[in-house]
Amino acid sequence: MLIGNFFCFVVPGVTLIVAIVYTVSPIAFSRFATWADDPIQVPASIDSCTLVRDGTKRQHAIRCVAHYTYEDAAFASPVTVWTSQSPFATPASLDRELQAQRSVKTRTVELFYRDKSIAGTPDERWLATPGLGAFLVAALAGVLAYALYRQPRTSVHRRADYVLDPTTDELVPINDRARKAARPHWRLWTAIILLAMLVCLYGVSDRLSKEVSLLGFASLENVPATLVDCEHRYYGTRKGHNQINCGFRYAWQGQTYRGQAESLDFRFFPTDARMDAEVARKQGTPVQARVDPKHPDYAWAFIDAAWVLPYTWGPLELLLLGLLVGVLPIALMMRRRRSD
């Protein structure tokens, strides 16, 4: 009994807490990485901070140059001092964060043992706004918990809705009260199923999440751009994934800039031949870039503007697709039939 409760409640509960902490608290992951890698920490002076869009990791970023000395040798290394995947970000909020980061003139940087010219900065924020996917999952879990809490404990919604039939000696509904009492529950479960379908659509469509993130960036200017330096790389270890990365070149007010396009996962049969062919198709493709007029280094571009890209689907995306087109519509129809 004790072992069963441990694996049924304690282990899932601890796993959920750890996942939440790592999602909303960057310092937790940073401290764990520092403990695991034990890097060399040295003081550094910081300057030349710029706001960029890190398409490889699909996040906003502020990058600076760190100047430090190690073993009587001077180094200057680009470092990322701040990142965000917040769906509520706007050009104004990013500009405020850039000014705040520029006011920090010294930091502690971490050096890698293999190459002391490459530095990184630990993220010391206790809380950070997670991506849109986390908000959708949290909203679905909250609404589902509320629906289960409101679920009637018996099939009889209220005793007052029924009366004893003297002929059959059974409870029968008074007019249409029972059906009316069930309607709020049907509406609630319908909303849950529709929200679950939205979560599945968010997971299946690669472009949907990016377009939602761009809702607060109406001030960006559209300019023509060209994809350059396309490649496919493997990220992670044994359970990692392949990814197509491309830079893009664009011009703004007579100057040429280079940005990082929004990368695409390649999860469906990622053979070298298929990935090489896709990279060759993307190389040199003209695209539309969206540039911040105030910070021209900050720009968005999509490698592929399609809403659905089957080669980006892995096991999780295929599961979500099955739920979206099969299980959830059937559940919605069954709920409607029960309400009738």
Secondary structure, 3 states (H helix, E strand, C coil): CHHHHHHHHHHHHHHHHHHHHHHHCHHHHHHHHHHHHCCEEEEEEEEEEEEEEECCCCEEEEEEEEEEEECCEEEEEEEEEEEECCCCCCHHHHHHHHHHHHCCCEEEEEECCCCCCCEECCCCCCCCCCCHHHHHHHHHHHHHHHHHHHCCCCCCCCHHHEEEECCCCEEEECCCHHHHHHHHHHHHHHHHHHHHHHHHHHHHCHHHHHHHHHHHCCCCEEEEEEEEEEEEEEECCCCCEEEEEEEEEEEECCEEEEEECECEEECCCCCHHHHHHHHHHHCCCEEEEEECCCCCCCEEEECCCCCCCHHHCCHHHHHHHHHHHHHHHHHHHHHHHHHC
